[in-house]
């Protein structure tokens, strides 16, 4: 309901600047009004019905409406200045002295009169609408190519003080927020699997938000995950969207595909006689479904001499990870902000929007995610698959 109210207000503002201000009363204004109302209805239908035929145009318009509202807001300042300049510009008034109006602060009897020419105001409104529309088309077009293109493969070296030198160079492929759904299907999964397999990694970590739909709807789209290849297997922790989509059936399906869920548990990863602990906790959203994160269950009783790598969907979970001596947390959820300047809002909820950071001795890496949610648009936050490479701190020997 709140979303509908906010989007309704945004559409009203877009209508004022793109339709009402740029037209005179008549047919053109009625058509423009109908178009804006129709796009609002299309947007709400696309979001609620989750059908590809409606979702594609609906979500694309959501991105357009978002950027139009922002850009029109930015253009309010030049609009104010240009209209003020237009009011100061002299307007020649013809006719006899008796026919010449007197504007506030102006003069009549054939002298220039300080008033706003309606033609100038209309020209200014149309010009700014064109600027806003062109900029929106450019941003959304660019963002669509980013969202639908191949994820960027990032290489992130991480030094762990307690890592045995024999494990130095161990590589974990981190992928999050794949978001299979009405806009992303089997081919999206196949591309991600292919790109991960090309890297020949030691372990694959899928850190939540794999799906936006049920197993019945998206099981075939997720099926290529069974083809993931790595030395020590593939592991998964829930994101918030798994709970919206039916977490239990998906966890069973992923286990069948040999992508092993870590549900508030850990295992030991060994190579060449050395080891570290890999742990996973449920997403915080699971608490609303009686299946929330349990750090004590996942981490208590382990050998603290060995490092622990924790899979946790949301970066905010690092606050609890610090209390349990986690060395490295791998997360997603934020999409890197997905659409600039939305990244500013992400910082209000999450301690890390994208990349590697350290909190009280615990390092946390946040992926931008390999898919998108909502609009198939990414501006300033390209999708990624990350190769986290663990290294021993030889300086501390």
Secondary structure by P-SEA (a helix, b strand, c coil): caaaaaaaaaaaaaaaacccccccccaaaaaaaaaaaaaaaaaaaaacccccaaaaaaaaaaaaaaaaaaaaaaaaaaaaaaaaaaaacbbbbbcccccccccccccccccccccccaaaaaaaaaaaaaaaaaaaaaaaaaaaaaaacccbbbbbbbbbcccccccccccccccccccccccccaaaaaaaaaaaaaaccccccccccccccccccccccccccccccccbbbbbbbcaaaaaacaaaaaaaaaaacccccccbbbbbbcccbbbbbbbbccccccccccccccccccccccccbbbbbbbccccaaaaaaaacccbbbbccccccccccaaaaaaacccccccccccccbbbbbbcccccccccccccccccccbbbbbcccccc
